[in-house]
Amino acid sequence: MSAVSYAVWAVLGATALALWARSRSSRATTAGPAAVVGRLATGSLARVVLVLTWMFAGWHLFAR
Amino acid sequence: MTAAEPGGGWRTTALLVAGAAYALGAAATTPFTWPADAMTALPIVAVAVVVLARWPLRPQPAPRPEVRGHHPYRAWVVLLVAAVAWELAEYLARGSRGAHPTLSSMGDAIDRTYLLKALVFFGWLCVGGFIVGRGMRTGTSAP
């Protein structure tokens, strides 16, 4: 089962990289990661969720 | 901060160097100890203070990115939903964490290597700084 699990994570990661690469082309139809974060950081509710998610991720990964 | 801002390049470079040094220090700490708590809490508190002090009360949404599609964010939303769904499925699955890895357990594996942990910590700091910077911009000044 773990091979399938890791494979799914790998596909998700590869998809993120592909989206990022696609967003850099001159005929892009997808926003880049910076634009996505920029949009979230300027949304009334989304920016709160974004900052709290960043805080939780750091605390969970490095402290607890 | 923009590229045209006087001293902006030096400021960014200084912040990156300070962040890298801080990440190297933070990576030397062990989770569940007070040094790890302190080294992680400091950036969190700093971001909270800057956000409360500098972010506009009523932000203007960032301008739409210059892409051809009508839904520039849709693919990312779909990917995020898929990742959250898989994370939940793995977290709730019966069996060992090794058989059902979550982002958290994979992060723990990375944290066992000092340099990787320092890189991840530095990336986390950069993302935090980026979020804070983007949130300070209004809709009229964002790129």
N, CA and C atoms of all chains as a GROMACS GRO file, in nm:
protein
  621
    1MET      N    1   0.083  -0.121   0.000
    1MET     CA    2   0.000   0.000   0.000
    1MET      C    3   0.086   0.125   0.000
    2SER      N    4   0.201   0.118   0.069
    2SER     CA    5   0.281   0.240   0.080
    2SER      C    6   0.332   0.285  -0.056
    3ALA      N    7   0.360   0.190  -0.146
    3ALA     CA    8   0.407   0.228  -0.279
    3ALA      C    9   0.301   0.310  -0.351
    4VAL      N   10   0.175   0.268  -0.337
    4VAL     CA   11   0.065   0.343  -0.399
    4VAL      C   12   0.054   0.482  -0.336
    5SER      N   13   0.066   0.487  -0.203
    5SER     CA   14   0.056   0.615  -0.132
    5SER      C   15   0.163   0.713  -0.179
    6TYR      N   16   0.287   0.664  -0.182
    6TYR     CA   17   0.396   0.751  -0.226
    6TYR      C   18   0.380   0.791  -0.372
    7ALA      N   19   0.326   0.698  -0.451
    7ALA     CA   20   0.306   0.728  -0.594
    7ALA      C   21   0.204   0.841  -0.611
    8VAL      N   22   0.098   0.836  -0.529
    8VAL     CA   23  -0.004   0.942  -0.538
    8VAL      C   24   0.057   1.076  -0.498
    9TRP      N   25   0.136   1.074  -0.390
    9TRP     CA   26   0.202   1.199  -0.348
    9TRP      C   27   0.296   1.249  -0.458
   10ALA      N   28   0.365   1.155  -0.522
   10ALA     CA   29   0.457   1.195  -0.630
   10ALA      C   30   0.380   1.256  -0.747
   11VAL      N   31   0.265   1.197  -0.779
   11VAL     CA   32   0.183   1.252  -0.889
   11VAL      C   33   0.134   1.392  -0.854
   12LEU      N   34   0.091   1.410  -0.728
   12LEU     CA   35   0.044   1.542  -0.686
   12LEU      C   36   0.158   1.645  -0.694
   13GLY      N   37   0.277   1.605  -0.650
   13GLY     CA   38   0.392   1.695  -0.657
   13GLY      C   39   0.430   1.727  -0.801
   14ALA      N   40   0.428   1.624  -0.886
   14ALA     CA   41   0.462   1.644  -1.027
   14ALA      C   42   0.359   1.734  -1.094
   15THR      N   43   0.233   1.720  -1.053
   15THR     CA   44   0.128   1.805  -1.110
   15THR      C   45   0.152   1.951  -1.072
   16ALA      N   46   0.193   1.973  -0.947
   16ALA     CA   47   0.223   2.111  -0.904
   16ALA      C   48   0.337   2.168  -0.986
   17LEU      N   49   0.441   2.089  -1.008
   17LEU     CA   50   0.554   2.136  -1.088
   17LEU      C   51   0.511   2.164  -1.233
   18ALA      N   52   0.425   2.077  -1.286
   18ALA     CA   53   0.377   2.095  -1.424
   18ALA      C   54   0.294   2.222  -1.435
   19LEU      N   55   0.210   2.246  -1.335
   19LEU     CA   56   0.128   2.369  -1.336
   19LEU      C   57   0.216   2.492  -1.330
   20TRP      N   58   0.319   2.484  -1.245
   20TRP     CA   59   0.412   2.597  -1.232
   20TRP      C   60   0.483   2.622  -1.366
   21ALA      N   61   0.529   2.514  -1.429
   21ALA     CA   62   0.598   2.528  -1.559
   21ALA      C   63   0.503   2.584  -1.664
   22ARG      N   64   0.379   2.534  -1.663
   22ARG     CA   65   0.280   2.579  -1.761
   22ARG      C   66   0.248   2.727  -1.742
   23SER      N   67   0.247   2.772  -1.618
   23SER     CA   68   0.212   2.911  -1.591
   23SER      C   69   0.321   3.007  -1.642
   24ARG      N   70   0.439   2.954  -1.668
   24ARG     CA   71   0.550   3.039  -1.713
   24ARG      C   72   0.555   3.056  -1.864
   25SER      N   73   0.475   2.978  -1.936
   25SER     CA   74   0.479   2.990  -2.082
   25SER      C   75   0.404   3.115  -2.127
   26SER      N   76   0.436   3.163  -2.247
   26SER     CA   77   0.374   3.286  -2.296
   26SER      C   78   0.225   3.264  -2.327
   27ARG      N   79   0.184   3.140  -2.348
   27ARG     CA   80   0.044   3.111  -2.377
   27ARG      C   81  -0.025   3.048  -2.256
   28ALA      N   82   0.017   3.089  -2.138
   28ALA     CA   83  -0.034   3.028  -2.016
   28ALA      C   84  -0.184   3.052  -1.999
   29THR      N   85  -0.250   2.949  -1.949
   29THR     CA   86  -0.392   2.963  -1.913
   29THR      C   87  -0.411   2.948  -1.763
   30THR      N   88  -0.299   2.924  -1.694
   30THR     CA   89  -0.303   2.904  -1.549
   30THR      C   90  -0.216   3.007  -1.479
   31ALA      N   91  -0.262   3.057  -1.368
   31ALA     CA   92  -0.184   3.153  -1.290
   31ALA      C   93  -0.064   3.082  -1.226
   32GLY      N   94   0.042   3.155  -1.201
   32GLY     CA   95   0.158   3.099  -1.132
   32GLY      C   96   0.135   3.096  -0.982
   33PRO      N   97   0.220   3.022  -0.909
   33PRO     CA   98   0.204   3.013  -0.764
   33PRO      C   99   0.207   3.150  -0.695
   34ALA      N  100   0.293   3.240  -0.744
   34ALA     CA  101   0.302   3.372  -0.682
   34ALA      C  102   0.170   3.448  -0.698
   35ALA      N  103   0.108   3.435  -0.815
   35ALA     CA  104  -0.021   3.502  -0.837
   35ALA      C  105  -0.130   3.442  -0.749
   36VAL      N  106  -0.123   3.310  -0.731
   36VAL     CA  107  -0.223   3.245  -0.646
   36VAL      C  108  -0.209   3.296  -0.501
   37VAL      N  109  -0.084   3.298  -0.453
   37VAL     CA  110  -0.062   3.347  -0.316
   37VAL      C  111  -0.099   3.494  -0.305
   38GLY      N  112  -0.066   3.571  -0.410
   38GLY     CA  113  -0.100   3.713  -0.411
   38GLY      C  114  -0.250   3.734  -0.403
   39ARG      N  115  -0.324   3.652  -0.475
   39ARG     CA  116  -0.471   3.663  -0.472
   39ARG      C  117  -0.524   3.627  -0.334
   40LEU      N  118  -0.470   3.519  -0.277
   40LEU     CA  119  -0.515   3.476  -0.144
   40LEU      C  120  -0.480   3.581  -0.039
   41ALA      N  121  -0.362   3.640  -0.051
   41ALA     CA  122  -0.315   3.736   0.050
   41ALA      C  123  -0.391   3.868   0.045
   42THR      N  124  -0.470   3.888  -0.058
   42THR     CA  125  -0.548   4.012  -0.068
   42THR      C  126  -0.698   3.986  -0.061
   43GLY      N  127  -0.734   3.866  -0.020
   43GLY     CA  128  -0.876   3.835   0.002
   43GLY      C  129  -0.908   3.852   0.149
   44SER      N  130  -1.024   3.905   0.180
   44SER     CA  131  -1.057   3.937   0.320
   44SER      C  132  -1.045   3.816   0.413
   45LEU      N  133  -1.108   3.706   0.376
   45LEU     CA  134  -1.104   3.586   0.460
   45LEU      C  135  -0.986   3.497   0.424
   46ALA      N  136  -0.959   3.490   0.294
   46ALA     CA  137  -0.852   3.400   0.247
   46ALA      C  138  -0.718   3.435   0.310
   47ARG      N  139  -0.690   3.563   0.330
   47ARG     CA  140  -0.560   3.601   0.385
   47ARG      C  141  -0.544   3.555   0.529
   48VAL      N  142  -0.655   3.554   0.604
   48VAL     CA  143  -0.649   3.504   0.742
   48VAL      C  144  -0.620   3.355   0.741
   49VAL      N  145  -0.692   3.282   0.655
   49VAL     CA  146  -0.671   3.136   0.644
   49VAL      C  147  -0.528   3.108   0.598
   50LEU      N  148  -0.479   3.187   0.504
   50LEU     CA  149  -0.344   3.167   0.450
   50LEU      C  150  -0.238   3.184   0.559
   51VAL      N  151  -0.248   3.291   0.636
   51VAL     CA  152  -0.149   3.317   0.741
   51VAL      C  153  -0.158   3.211   0.852
   52LEU      N  154  -0.280   3.174   0.890
   52LEU     CA  155  -0.295   3.072   0.994
   52LEU      C  156  -0.241   2.938   0.946
   53THR      N  157  -0.262   2.906   0.819
   53THR     CA  158  -0.209   2.781   0.763
   53THR      C  159  -0.057   2.781   0.766
   54TRP      N  160   0.002   2.896   0.730
   54TRP     CA  161   0.149   2.908   0.733
   54TRP      C  162   0.201   2.891   0.876
   55MET      N  163   0.133   2.953   0.970
   55MET     CA  164   0.175   2.942   1.111
   55MET      C  165   0.165   2.796   1.159
   56PHE      N  166   0.052   2.733   1.130
   56PHE     CA  167   0.032   2.594   1.173
   56PHE      C  168   0.137   2.502   1.110
   57ALA      N  169   0.162   2.523   0.982
   57ALA     CA  170   0.259   2.436   0.912
   57ALA      C  171   0.396   2.445   0.979
   58GLY      N  172   0.441   2.565   1.009
   58GLY     CA  173   0.571   2.581   1.073
   58GLY      C  174   0.575   2.520   1.211
   59TRP      N  175   0.472   2.548   1.290
   59TRP     CA  176   0.469   2.495   1.427
   59TRP      C  177   0.466   2.342   1.426
   60HIS      N  178   0.385   2.285   1.338
   60HIS     CA  179   0.369   2.140   1.330
   60HIS      C  180   0.496   2.073   1.278
   61LEU      N  181   0.562   2.138   1.182
   61LEU     CA  182   0.681   2.076   1.121
   61LEU      C  183   0.804   2.086   1.210
   62PHE      N  184   0.820   2.202   1.277
   62PHE     CA  185   0.949   2.228   1.343
   62PHE      C  186   0.945   2.228   1.495
   63ALA      N  187   0.828   2.252   1.552
   63ALA     CA  188   0.822   2.262   1.698
   63ALA      C  189   0.752   2.142   1.762
   64ARG      N  190   0.636   2.104   1.711
   64ARG     CA  191   0.556   1.998   1.776
   64ARG      C  192   0.519   1.888   1.680
   65MET      N  193   0.750   4.633  -0.122
   65MET     CA  194   0.882   4.672  -0.173
   65MET      C  195   0.891   4.639  -0.322
   66THR      N  196   0.942   4.731  -0.400
   66THR     CA  197   0.959   4.708  -0.542
   66THR      C  198   1.105   4.720  -0.579
   67ALA      N  199   1.139   4.677  -0.701
   67ALA     CA  200   1.278   4.684  -0.745
   67ALA      C  201   1.323   4.828  -0.757
   68ALA      N  202   1.228   4.917  -0.782
   68ALA     CA  203   1.263   5.058  -0.800
   68ALA      C  204   1.287   5.128  -0.667
   69GLU      N  205   1.246   5.065  -0.558
   69GLU     CA  206   1.259   5.127  -0.427
   69GLU      C  207   1.408   5.135  -0.390
   70PRO      N  208   1.457   5.256  -0.353
   70PRO     CA  209   1.599   5.269  -0.320
   70PRO      C  210   1.637   5.177  -0.204
   71GLY      N  211   1.745   5.101  -0.221
   71GLY     CA  212   1.789   5.012  -0.114
   71GLY      C  213   1.711   4.884  -0.105
   72GLY      N  214   1.611   4.868  -0.190
   72GLY     CA  215   1.526   4.749  -0.184
   72GLY      C  216   1.604   4.621  -0.208
   73GLY      N  217   1.700   4.624  -0.301
   73GLY     CA  218   1.780   4.506  -0.332
   73GLY      C  219   1.866   4.464  -0.214
   74TRP      N  220   1.930   4.563  -0.151
   74TRP     CA  221   2.015   4.534  -0.035
   74TRP      C  222   1.932   4.482   0.081
   75ARG      N  223   1.814   4.541   0.097
   75ARG     CA  224   1.727   4.499   0.206
   75ARG      C  225   1.684   4.354   0.187
   76THR      N  226   1.647   4.322   0.063
   76THR     CA  227   1.606   4.185   0.034
   76THR      C  228   1.720   4.088   0.056
   77THR      N  229   1.840   4.126   0.008
   77THR     CA  230   1.957   4.040   0.026
   77THR      C  231   1.987   4.018   0.174
   78ALA      N  232   1.982   4.128   0.250
   78ALA     CA  233   2.010   4.118   0.394
   78ALA      C  234   1.908   4.028   0.462
   79LEU      N  235   1.781   4.042   0.424
   79LEU     CA  236   1.676   3.957   0.483
   79LEU      C  237   1.699   3.811   0.449
   80LEU      N  238   1.739   3.784   0.324
   80LEU     CA  239   1.762   3.646   0.282
   80LEU      C  240   1.881   3.584   0.357
   81VAL      N  241   1.987   3.662   0.372
   81VAL     CA  242   2.105   3.612   0.445
   81VAL      C  243   2.069   3.587   0.592
   82ALA      N  244   1.997   3.683   0.651
   82ALA     CA  245   1.956   3.666   0.791
   82ALA      C  246   1.863   3.546   0.805
   83GLY      N  247   1.774   3.530   0.709
   83GLY     CA  248   1.681   3.416   0.712
   83GLY      C  249   1.754   3.284   0.699
   84ALA      N  250   1.855   3.279   0.612
   84ALA     CA  251   1.933   3.156   0.594
   84ALA      C  252   2.009   3.122   0.722
   85ALA      N  253   2.068   3.224   0.784
   85ALA     CA  254   2.141   3.201   0.909
   85ALA      C  255   2.045   3.153   1.018
   86TYR      N  256   1.930   3.216   1.023
   86TYR     CA  257   1.831   3.177   1.124
   86TYR      C  258   1.785   3.033   1.101
   87ALA      N  259   1.764   2.997   0.973
   87ALA     CA  260   1.720   2.861   0.940
   87ALA      C  261   1.825   2.758   0.980
   88LEU      N  262   1.952   2.792   0.960
   88LEU     CA  263   2.059   2.700   1.001
   88LEU      C  264   2.058   2.679   1.152
   89GLY      N  265   2.029   2.786   1.226
   89GLY     CA  266   2.020   2.775   1.371
   89GLY      C  267   1.897   2.696   1.413
   90ALA      N  268   1.785   2.725   1.350
   90ALA     CA  269   1.661   2.656   1.386
   90ALA      C  270   1.668   2.508   1.355
   91ALA      N  271   1.739   2.473   1.246
   91ALA     CA  272   1.749   2.332   1.207
   91ALA      C  273   1.828   2.251   1.308
   92ALA      N  274   1.907   2.318   1.390
   92ALA     CA  275   1.988   2.248   1.490
   92ALA      C  276   1.906   2.213   1.614
   93THR      N  277   1.784   2.263   1.622
   93THR     CA  278   1.702   2.234   1.740
   93THR      C  279   1.626   2.103   1.722
   94THR      N  280   1.578   2.050   1.832
   94THR     CA  281   1.502   1.924   1.830
   94THR      C  282   1.357   1.954   1.865
   95PRO      N  283   1.263   1.901   1.783
   95PRO     CA  284   1.121   1.924   1.814
   95PRO      C  285   1.087   1.880   1.956
   96PHE      N  286   0.986   1.943   2.012
   96PHE     CA  287   0.939   1.915   2.148
   96PHE      C  288   1.038   1.961   2.256
   97THR      N  289   1.122   2.059   2.220
   97THR     CA  290   1.209   2.121   2.320
   97THR      C  291   1.185   2.272   2.315
   98TRP      N  292   1.222   2.341   2.425
   98TRP     CA  293   1.194   2.485   2.425
   98TRP      C  294   1.274   2.563   2.320
   99PRO      N  295   1.400   2.522   2.287
   99PRO     CA  296   1.467   2.596   2.179
   99PRO      C  297   1.392   2.586   2.045
  100ALA      N  298   1.338   2.468   2.015
  100ALA     CA  299   1.262   2.452   1.892
  100ALA      C  300   1.136   2.538   1.895
  101ASP      N  301   1.070   2.537   2.011
  101ASP     CA  302   0.950   2.621   2.028
  101ASP      C  303   0.984   2.769   2.004
  102ALA      N  304   1.094   2.812   2.068
  102ALA     CA  305   1.131   2.954   2.059
  102ALA      C  306   1.171   2.993   1.916
  103MET      N  307   1.252   2.909   1.853
  103MET     CA  308   1.299   2.941   1.717
  103MET      C  309   1.184   2.941   1.616
  104THR      N  310   1.081   2.861   1.642
  104THR     CA  311   0.966   2.858   1.551
  104THR      C  312   0.867   2.968   1.585
  105ALA      N  313   0.853   2.994   1.714
  105ALA     CA  314   0.754   3.094   1.757
  105ALA      C  315   0.795   3.236   1.716
  106LEU      N  316   0.925   3.262   1.714
  106LEU     CA  317   0.971   3.399   1.684
  106LEU      C  318   0.923   3.448   1.547
  107PRO      N  319   0.946   3.372   1.439
  107PRO     CA  320   0.893   3.418   1.309
  107PRO      C  321   0.741   3.427   1.306
  108ILE      N  322   0.675   3.334   1.376
  108ILE     CA  323   0.529   3.336   1.378
  108ILE      C  324   0.480   3.466   1.444
  109VAL      N  325   0.541   3.501   1.557
  109VAL     CA  326   0.502   3.624   1.626
  109VAL      C  327   0.536   3.746   1.539
  110ALA      N  328   0.653   3.742   1.475
  110ALA     CA  329   0.693   3.855   1.389
  110ALA      C  330   0.593   3.875   1.276
  111VAL      N  331   0.553   3.766   1.213
  111VAL     CA  332   0.456   3.777   1.104
  111VAL      C  333   0.322   3.829   1.157
  112ALA      N  334   0.281   3.779   1.273
  112ALA     CA  335   0.154   3.824   1.331
  112ALA      C  336   0.158   3.976   1.358
  113VAL      N  337   0.271   4.022   1.411
  113VAL     CA  338   0.283   4.166   1.441
  113VAL      C  339   0.279   4.248   1.312
  114VAL      N  340   0.356   4.206   1.212
  114VAL     CA  341   0.360   4.283   1.086
  114VAL      C  342   0.223   4.282   1.018
  115VAL      N  343   0.159   4.166   1.019
  115VAL     CA  344   0.027   4.156   0.956
  115VAL      C  345  -0.073   4.250   1.024
  116LEU      N  346  -0.072   4.249   1.157
  116LEU     CA  347  -0.166   4.335   1.230
  116LEU      C  348  -0.134   4.483   1.210
  117ALA      N  349  -0.005   4.514   1.201
  117ALA     CA  350   0.034   4.655   1.193
  117ALA      C  351   0.030   4.711   1.051
  118ARG      N  352   0.063   4.628   0.952
  118ARG     CA  353   0.085   4.682   0.818
  118ARG      C  354  -0.019   4.642   0.713
  119TRP      N  355  -0.091   4.536   0.736
  119TRP     CA  356  -0.188   4.497   0.634
  119TRP      C  357  -0.308   4.591   0.637
  120PRO      N  358  -0.357   4.627   0.519
  120PRO     CA  359  -0.474   4.715   0.516
  120PRO      C  360  -0.598   4.645   0.573
  121LEU      N  361  -0.682   4.724   0.637
  121LEU     CA  362  -0.803   4.666   0.697
  121LEU      C  363  -0.896   4.608   0.591
  122ARG      N  364  -0.908   4.682   0.481
  122ARG     CA  365  -0.992   4.635   0.370
  122ARG      C  366  -0.905   4.622   0.246
  123PRO      N  367  -0.856   4.502   0.220
  123PRO     CA  368  -0.763   4.486   0.107
  123PRO      C  369  -0.835   4.492  -0.027
  124GLN      N  370  -0.763   4.542  -0.126
  124GLN     CA  371  -0.814   4.535  -0.263
  124GLN      C  372  -0.762   4.406  -0.325
  125PRO      N  373  -0.849   4.326  -0.385
  125PRO     CA  374  -0.803   4.200  -0.444
  125PRO      C  375  -0.693   4.226  -0.548
  126ALA      N  376  -0.595   4.136  -0.551
  126ALA     CA  377  -0.488   4.149  -0.649
  126ALA      C  378  -0.546   4.144  -0.789
  127PRO      N  379  -0.486   4.217  -0.883
  127PRO     CA  380  -0.539   4.216  -1.020
  127PRO      C  381  -0.528   4.077  -1.081
  128ARG      N  382  -0.618   4.049  -1.174
  128ARG     CA  383  -0.619   3.918  -1.239
  128ARG      C  384  -0.488   3.899  -1.315
  129PRO      N  385  -0.424   3.780  -1.303
  129PRO     CA  386  -0.299   3.759  -1.377
  129PRO      C  387  -0.322   3.760  -1.527
  130GLU      N  388  -0.219   3.801  -1.600
  130GLU     CA  389  -0.232   3.812  -1.747
  130GLU      C  390  -0.212   3.675  -1.812
  131VAL      N  391  -0.317   3.596  -1.809
  131VAL     CA  392  -0.314   3.465  -1.875
  131VAL      C  393  -0.435   3.456  -1.967
  132ARG      N  394  -0.435   3.356  -2.056
  132ARG     CA  395  -0.540   3.347  -2.156
  132ARG      C  396  -0.670   3.288  -2.104
  133GLY      N  397  -0.660   3.200  -2.005
  133GLY     CA  398  -0.779   3.130  -1.958
  133GLY      C  399  -0.875   3.219  -1.880
  134HIS      N  400  -0.999   3.174  -1.870
  134HIS     CA  401  -1.099   3.248  -1.794
  134HIS      C  402  -1.094   3.212  -1.645
  135HIS      N  403  -1.030   3.100  -1.615
  135HIS     CA  404  -1.024   3.053  -1.477
  135HIS      C  405  -0.879   3.025  -1.440
  136PRO      N  406  -0.799   3.128  -1.418
  136PRO     CA  407  -0.655   3.107  -1.396
  136PRO      C  408  -0.620   3.031  -1.269
  137TYR      N  409  -0.712   3.027  -1.173
  137TYR     CA  410  -0.681   2.963  -1.045
  137TYR      C  411  -0.741   2.822  -1.034
  138ARG      N  412  -0.825   2.784  -1.131
  138ARG     CA  413  -0.901   2.659  -1.117
  138ARG      C  414  -0.812   2.535  -1.098
  139ALA      N  415  -0.707   2.525  -1.180
  139ALA     CA  416  -0.620   2.406  -1.172
  139ALA      C  417  -0.557   2.393  -1.033
  140TRP      N  418  -0.519   2.507  -0.975
  140TRP     CA  419  -0.458   2.503  -0.841
  140TRP      C  420  -0.560   2.464  -0.735
  141VAL      N  421  -0.682   2.512  -0.751
  141VAL     CA  422  -0.787   2.475  -0.655
  141VAL      C  423  -0.812   2.325  -0.660
  142VAL      N  424  -0.819   2.270  -0.784
  142VAL     CA  425  -0.842   2.126  -0.800
  142VAL      C  426  -0.727   2.047  -0.736
  143LEU      N  427  -0.604   2.094  -0.759
  143LEU     CA  428  -0.488   2.025  -0.701
  143LEU      C  429  -0.490   2.031  -0.549
  144LEU      N  430  -0.526   2.147  -0.494
  144LEU     CA  431  -0.533   2.162  -0.349
  144LEU      C  432  -0.639   2.069  -0.289
  145VAL      N  433  -0.755   2.064  -0.352
  145VAL     CA  434  -0.863   1.977  -0.303
  145VAL      C  435  -0.816   1.831  -0.308
  146ALA      N  436  -0.749   1.792  -0.416
  146ALA     CA  437  -0.700   1.654  -0.429
  146ALA      C  438  -0.597   1.624  -0.320
  147ALA      N  439  -0.508   1.718  -0.294
  147ALA     CA  440  -0.403   1.696  -0.193
  147ALA      C  441  -0.464   1.686  -0.054
  148VAL      N  442  -0.561   1.773  -0.023
  148VAL     CA  443  -0.626   1.768   0.108
  148VAL      C  444  -0.704   1.637   0.124
  149ALA      N  445  -0.772   1.595   0.018
  149ALA     CA  446  -0.849   1.470   0.024
  149ALA      C  447  -0.755   1.352   0.046
  150TRP      N  448  -0.641   1.350  -0.024
  150TRP     CA  449  -0.547   1.238  -0.007
  150TRP      C  450  -0.482   1.241   0.131
  151GLU      N  451  -0.452   1.360   0.181
  151GLU     CA  452  -0.396   1.372   0.315
  151GLU      C  453  -0.494   1.315   0.418
  152LEU      N  454  -0.622   1.350   0.404
  152LEU     CA  455  -0.723   1.300   0.498
  152LEU      C  456  -0.738   1.149   0.486
  153ALA      N  457  -0.738   1.099   0.362
  153ALA     CA  458  -0.753   0.955   0.340
  153ALA      C  459  -0.636   0.880   0.404
  154GLU      N  460  -0.517   0.931   0.390
  154GLU     CA  461  -0.400   0.866   0.447
  154GLU      C  462  -0.401   0.876   0.600
  155TYR      N  463  -0.442   0.993   0.650
  155TYR     CA  464  -0.445   1.014   0.795
  155TYR      C  465  -0.545   0.920   0.863
  156LEU      N  466  -0.658   0.898   0.797
  156LEU     CA  467  -0.765   0.816   0.857
  156LEU      C  468  -0.752   0.668   0.825
  157ALA      N  469  -0.661   0.633   0.734
  157ALA     CA  470  -0.647   0.492   0.694
  157ALA      C  471  -0.592   0.409   0.809
  158ARG      N  472  -0.638   0.284   0.816
  158ARG     CA  473  -0.587   0.192   0.918
  158ARG      C  474  -0.448   0.143   0.876
  159GLY      N  475  -0.362   0.126   0.974
  159GLY     CA  476  -0.228   0.079   0.942
  159GLY      C  477  -0.123   0.176   0.988
  160SER      N  478   0.002   0.139   0.966
  160SER     CA  479   0.112   0.223   1.014
  160SER      C  480   0.126   0.349   0.929
  161ARG      N  481   0.192   0.448   0.988
  161ARG     CA  482   0.216   0.573   0.915
  161ARG      C  483   0.311   0.549   0.797
  162GLY      N  484   0.395   0.448   0.812
  162GLY     CA  485   0.484   0.414   0.701
  162GLY      C  486   0.408   0.364   0.580
  163ALA      N  487   0.300   0.292   0.608
  163ALA     CA  488   0.219   0.241   0.497
  163ALA      C  489   0.125   0.348   0.442
  164HIS      N  490   0.094   0.446   0.524
  164HIS     CA  491   0.004   0.553   0.483
  164HIS      C  492   0.067   0.688   0.516
  165PRO      N  493   0.166   0.728   0.440
  165PRO     CA  494   0.237   0.853   0.473
  165PRO      C  495   0.150   0.976   0.454
  166THR      N  496   0.164   1.068   0.548
  166THR     CA  497   0.098   1.198   0.535
  166THR      C  498   0.206   1.303   0.508
  167LEU      N  499   0.165   1.422   0.477
  167LEU     CA  500   0.263   1.530   0.457
  167LEU      C  501   0.346   1.548   0.584
  168SER      N  502   0.279   1.534   0.698
  168SER     CA  503   0.346   1.552   0.826
  168SER      C  504   0.455   1.445   0.846
  169SER      N  505   0.422   1.318   0.819
  169SER     CA  506   0.521   1.212   0.840
  169SER      C  507   0.636   1.224   0.741
  170MET      N  508   0.606   1.267   0.620
  170MET     CA  509   0.714   1.287   0.522
  170MET      C  510   0.801   1.406   0.564
  171GLY      N  511   0.736   1.506   0.625
  171GLY     CA  512   0.812   1.620   0.677
  171GLY      C  513   0.904   1.578   0.790
  172ASP      N  514   0.856   1.486   0.875
  172ASP     CA  515   0.941   1.435   0.985
  172ASP      C  516   1.064   1.366   0.930
  173ALA      N  517   1.046   1.291   0.822
  173ALA     CA  518   1.159   1.220   0.761
  173ALA      C  519   1.262   1.320   0.708
  174ILE      N  520   1.213   1.428   0.649
  174ILE     CA  521   1.304   1.531   0.597
  174ILE      C  522   1.377   1.600   0.712
  175ASP      N  523   1.304   1.620   0.822
  175ASP     CA  524   1.362   1.693   0.937
  175ASP      C  525   1.477   1.617   1.004
  176ARG      N  526   1.491   1.489   0.972
  176ARG     CA  527   1.600   1.413   1.036
  176ARG      C  528   1.735   1.446   0.975
  177THR      N  529   1.735   1.511   0.859
  177THR     CA  530   1.861   1.552   0.796
  177THR      C  531   1.878   1.702   0.816
  178TYR      N  532   1.988   1.739   0.880
  178TYR     CA  533   2.007   1.879   0.920
  178TYR      C  534   1.992   1.977   0.803
  179LEU      N  535   2.062   1.949   0.694
  179LEU     CA  536   2.062   2.045   0.583
  179LEU      C  537   1.924   2.055   0.517
  180LEU      N  538   1.858   1.940   0.504
  180LEU     CA  539   1.722   1.942   0.446
  180LEU      C  540   1.627   2.020   0.535
  181LYS      N  541   1.642   1.999   0.665
  181LYS     CA  542   1.556   2.071   0.760
  181LYS      C  543   1.582   2.221   0.750
  182ALA      N  544   1.709   2.258   0.739
  182ALA     CA  545   1.743   2.400   0.725
  182ALA      C  546   1.683   2.457   0.597
  183LEU      N  547   1.689   2.381   0.489
  183LEU     CA  548   1.632   2.427   0.362
  183LEU      C  549   1.480   2.444   0.373
  184VAL      N  550   1.415   2.346   0.436
  184VAL     CA  551   1.268   2.354   0.450
  184VAL      C  552   1.231   2.472   0.540
  185PHE      N  553   1.308   2.491   0.647
  185PHE     CA  554   1.281   2.603   0.738
  185PHE      C  555   1.300   2.736   0.664
  186PHE      N  556   1.408   2.744   0.586
  186PHE     CA  557   1.433   2.866   0.508
  186PHE      C  558   1.317   2.889   0.409
  187GLY      N  559   1.272   2.782   0.344
  187GLY     CA  560   1.159   2.795   0.252
  187GLY      C  561   1.034   2.843   0.323
  188TRP      N  562   1.013   2.791   0.443
  188TRP     CA  563   0.896   2.834   0.523
  188TRP      C  564   0.906   2.983   0.557
  189LEU      N  565   1.025   3.027   0.594
  189LEU     CA  566   1.045   3.170   0.623
  189LEU      C  567   1.018   3.254   0.498
  190CYS      N  568   1.070   3.208   0.384
  190CYS     CA  569   1.052   3.283   0.259
  190CYS      C  570   0.904   3.293   0.222
  191VAL      N  571   0.833   3.182   0.237
  191VAL     CA  572   0.689   3.184   0.207
  191VAL      C  573   0.618   3.283   0.299
  192GLY      N  574   0.654   3.282   0.427
  192GLY     CA  575   0.593   3.376   0.522
  192GLY      C  576   0.621   3.520   0.483
  193GLY      N  577   0.746   3.548   0.448
  193GLY     CA  578   0.780   3.684   0.404
  193GLY      C  579   0.708   3.723   0.278
  194PHE      N  580   0.695   3.628   0.187
  194PHE     CA  581   0.625   3.654   0.061
  194PHE      C  582   0.477   3.686   0.086
  195ILE      N  583   0.415   3.607   0.174
  195ILE     CA  584   0.274   3.629   0.206
  195ILE      C  585   0.255   3.768   0.267
  196VAL      N  586   0.342   3.801   0.362
  196VAL     CA  587   0.332   3.932   0.428
  196VAL      C  588   0.348   4.044   0.325
  197GLY      N  589   0.448   4.030   0.238
  197GLY     CA  590   0.472   4.132   0.136
  197GLY      C  591   0.356   4.149   0.041
  198ARG      N  592   0.301   4.038  -0.004
  198ARG     CA  593   0.186   4.046  -0.097
  198ARG      C  594   0.064   4.107  -0.030
  199GLY      N  595   0.045   4.075   0.096
  199GLY     CA  596  -0.072   4.127   0.167
  199GLY      C  597  -0.065   4.277   0.190
  200MET      N  598   0.058   4.332   0.188
  200MET     CA  599   0.072   4.476   0.210
  200MET      C  600   0.040   4.556   0.084
  201ARG      N  601   0.045   4.487  -0.030
  201ARG     CA  602   0.018   4.558  -0.155
  201ARG      C  603  -0.131   4.577  -0.174
  202THR      N  604  -0.165   4.686  -0.239
  202THR     CA  605  -0.305   4.707  -0.273
  202THR      C  606  -0.327   4.661  -0.416
  203GLY      N  607  -0.449   4.658  -0.458
  203GLY     CA  608  -0.480   4.614  -0.593
  203GLY      C  609  -0.419   4.701  -0.700
  204THR      N  610  -0.387   4.824  -0.666
  204THR     CA  611  -0.335   4.914  -0.769
  204THR      C  612  -0.185   4.901  -0.787
  205SER      N  613  -0.114   4.848  -0.684
  205SER     CA  614   0.030   4.844  -0.696
  205SER      C  615   0.085   4.704  -0.721
  206ALA      N  616   0.000   4.601  -0.712
  206ALA     CA  617   0.050   4.466  -0.736
  206ALA      C  618   0.084   4.448  -0.882
  207PRO      N  619   0.183   4.358  -0.915
  207PRO     CA  620   0.221   4.340  -1.054
  207PRO      C  621   0.115   4.266  -1.134
   0.00000   0.00000   0.00000
